[in-house]
């Protein structure tokens, strides 16, 4: 029995970024009409080219299914999964957003009848297992991960998977075992094959009429997306998605209001930017639990509920409901809330004791800037720092640092002053260095904090002005966008005439995207003018 072969588009010259040529005749298959000499020549050329780009077994492999593609990308998902970037909020958010865009790309590849996809530029922070490794082309960061940027312009799942893994310097050996009909070519030989794409002379494309892939990529790199051009191309899609999501949005608001009133909650939030349907499903689950254990759930009176990755209480005092947990786990959490409240009181006392030892500087936990910690983890962090202070008493004039703020970090070894005015203090910081640093930077910290308050007022005014001018239904920013960036974005937006935005939900982010429920995301540093053709 001959191996199945991938059904792909007609063969194209090697190096085309749109994916590999058709291999339907190369690997055999069912009987069909004898190919012409031209077809044979093109097939042979294509096969020789592919041997230069991919492992030789790729030529005999069948097309991957969606489930197989996900399985093949497991090493990649493990290397970039946001859960492993809890102490790096910005990198975590970049990976979350890029994974969403990659998911859309993979879904579109599987749609029947699709012809081609626009080049999709993605950025991922890839975790490094070996800090001393020097195989990758990207520079390594001190945090143990590196930034990888690549542009997808493939036309099938298999070549997409291979391209992603190669771009991230991850092994592709496991893909051979996933392809049950792969030719038994030794991987050692495949490893020796050069992975540099062959480059054809420009005359080849002039003579054959094929499109030069280098020109496509050069045009993509030259063409700088502008706000106006992007809104022209995506405004209608956002309007359609937003319109379709309106019934679910109303249902979400209703469920949220009912549960907040029933359980006397301060608020209900979500840590991730899940879709509206997903959020409604989570609230329905909470509602069913409330019907069964209403008195137990009332232990959360006055609290903020946050749907997130794990259950417990956050360092900020919010009740966390893990979306992967079952009702039994949620019920146990609500039963344990009184003990969490006790730990929270002890934590506040510990913060006050640290503040007293450090001249009145206030210890704070900033959700948008610090790792997502549980109450127990944060208490442990504070306790270690407090005991170090007791052993090495630092002399500060009482209340001399009142009005200043500090946050504790477990992954830093030197204190620093944030642009927002708070001190970043490592748990294991040398007490003598800490004293000198705080005293020398105290005045600058006060100036930064004053600037932050002024900037926040300006930011809120600009958000209101932009919302009013463009008749936006909602205007907000992602947590990783600073006030300085938001102010700059709003000032330039107000200089524009953008009728496409009327009635839409606009989010200021680091990239362009239309979310599944119709929210428009634009980068804070969007470009103006017409795109270069």
Rosetta blueprint (number, residue, H / E / L):
1 X L
2 X L
3 X L
4 X L
5 X L
6 X L
7 X L
8 X L
9 X L
10 X L
11 X L
12 X L
13 X L
14 X L
15 X L
16 X L
17 X L
18 X L
19 X L
20 X L
21 X L
22 X L
23 X L
24 X L
25 X L
26 X L
27 X L
28 X L
29 X L
30 X L
31 X L
32 X L
33 X L
34 X L
35 X L
36 X L
37 X H
38 X H
39 X H
40 X H
41 X H
42 X H
43 X H
44 X H
45 X H
46 X H
47 X H
48 X H
49 X H
50 X H
51 X H
52 X H
53 X H
54 X L
55 X L
56 X H
57 X H
58 X H
59 X H
60 X H
61 X L
62 X L
63 X L
64 X L
65 X L
66 X H
67 X H
68 X H
69 X H
70 X H
71 X H
72 X H
73 X L
74 X H
75 X H
76 X H
77 X H
78 X H
79 X H
80 X H
81 X L
82 X H
83 X H
84 X H
85 X H
86 X L
87 X L
88 X L
89 X H
90 X H
91 X H
92 X H
93 X H
94 X H
95 X H
96 X H
97 X H
98 X H
99 X H
100 X H
101 X H
102 X H
103 X H
104 X H
105 X H
106 X H
107 X H
108 X H
109 X H
110 X L
111 X L
112 X L
113 X L
114 X L
115 X L
116 X L
117 X L
118 X L
119 X L
120 X E
121 X E
122 X E
123 X E
124 X E
125 X E
126 X E
127 X E
128 X L
129 X L
130 X L
131 X L
132 X L
133 X L
134 X L
135 X L
136 X L
137 X L
138 X L
139 X L
140 X L
141 X L
142 X L
143 X L
144 X L
145 X E
146 X E
147 X E
148 X E
149 X E
150 X E
151 X E
152 X E
153 X L
154 X L
155 X L
156 X L
157 X H
158 X H
159 X H
160 X H
161 X H
162 X H
163 X H
164 X H
165 X H
166 X H
167 X H
168 X L
169 X L
170 X L
171 X L
172 X L
173 X H
174 X H
175 X H
176 X H
177 X H
178 X H
179 X L
180 X L
181 X L
182 X L
183 X L
184 X L
185 X L
186 X L
187 X H
188 X H
189 X H
190 X H
191 X H
192 X H
193 X L
194 X L
195 X L
196 X L
197 X L
198 X L
199 X L
200 X L
201 X L
202 X H
203 X H
204 X H
205 X H
206 X H
207 X H
208 X H
209 X L
210 X L
211 X L
212 X L
213 X H
214 X H
215 X H
216 X H
217 X H
218 X H
219 X H
220 X H
221 X H
222 X H
223 X L
224 X L
225 X L
226 X L
227 X H
228 X H
229 X H
230 X H
231 X H
232 X H
233 X H
234 X H
235 X H
236 X H
237 X H
238 X H
239 X H
240 X H
241 X H
242 X H
243 X H
244 X H
245 X H
246 X H
247 X H
248 X H
249 X H
250 X H
251 X H
252 X H
253 X H
254 X H
255 X H
256 X H
257 X H
258 X H
259 X H
260 X H
261 X H
262 X H
263 X H
264 X L
265 X L
266 X L
267 X E
268 X E
269 X E
270 X E
271 X L
272 X L
273 X L
274 X L
275 X L
276 X H
277 X H
278 X H
279 X H
280 X H
281 X H
282 X H
283 X H
284 X H
285 X H
286 X H
287 X H
288 X H
289 X H
290 X H
291 X H
292 X H
293 X L
294 X H
295 X H
296 X H
297 X H
298 X H
299 X H
300 X H
301 X L
302 X L
303 X L
304 X E
305 X E
306 X E
307 X E
308 X E
309 X L
310 X L
311 X L
312 X E
313 X E
314 X E
315 X L
316 X L
317 X L
318 X L
319 X E
320 X E
321 X E
322 X E
323 X L
324 X L
325 X L
326 X L
327 X H
328 X H
329 X H
330 X H
331 X H
332 X H
333 X H
334 X H
335 X H
336 X H
337 X H
338 X H
339 X H
340 X H
341 X H
342 X H
343 X H
344 X H
345 X H
346 X H
347 X H
348 X H
349 X H
350 X H
351 X H
352 X H
353 X H
354 X H
355 X H
356 X H
357 X H
358 X L
359 X L
360 X L
361 X L
362 X E
363 X E
364 X L
365 X L
366 X L
367 X L
368 X L
369 X L
370 X L
371 X L
372 X L
373 X L
374 X E
375 X H
376 X H
377 X H
378 X H
379 X H
380 X H
381 X H
382 X H
383 X H
384 X H
385 X H
386 X H
387 X H
388 X H
389 X H
390 X H
391 X H
392 X L
393 X L
394 X L
395 X L
396 X L
397 X L
398 X L
399 X L
400 X L
401 X L
402 X L
403 X L
404 X L
405 X E
406 X E
407 X E
408 X E
409 X E
410 X L
411 X L
412 X L
413 X L
414 X L
415 X L
416 X E
417 X E
418 X L
419 X L
420 X L
421 X L
422 X L
423 X E
424 X E
425 X E
426 X E
427 X L
428 X L
429 X L
430 X L
431 X H
432 X H
433 X H
434 X H
435 X H
436 X H
437 X H
438 X H
439 X H
440 X H
441 X H
442 X H
443 X H
444 X H
445 X H
446 X H
447 X H
448 X H
449 X H
450 X H
451 X H
452 X H
453 X H
454 X H
455 X H
456 X H
457 X H
458 X H
459 X H
460 X H
461 X H
462 X H
463 X H
464 X H
465 X H
466 X H
467 X H
468 X H
469 X H
470 X L
471 X L
472 X L
473 X L
474 X E
475 X E
476 X E
477 X E
478 X L
479 X L
480 X L
481 X L
482 X L
483 X H
484 X H
485 X H
486 X H
487 X H
488 X H
489 X H
490 X H
491 X H
492 X H
493 X H
494 X L
495 X L
496 X L
497 X L
498 X L
499 X H
500 X H
501 X H
502 X L
503 X L
504 X L
505 X E
506 X E
507 X E
508 X E
509 X E
510 X L
511 X L
512 X L
513 X E
514 X E
515 X L
516 X L
517 X L
518 X L
519 X L
520 X E
521 X E
522 X E
523 X E
524 X L
525 X L
526 X L
527 X L
528 X L
529 X L
530 X L
531 X L
532 X L
533 X L
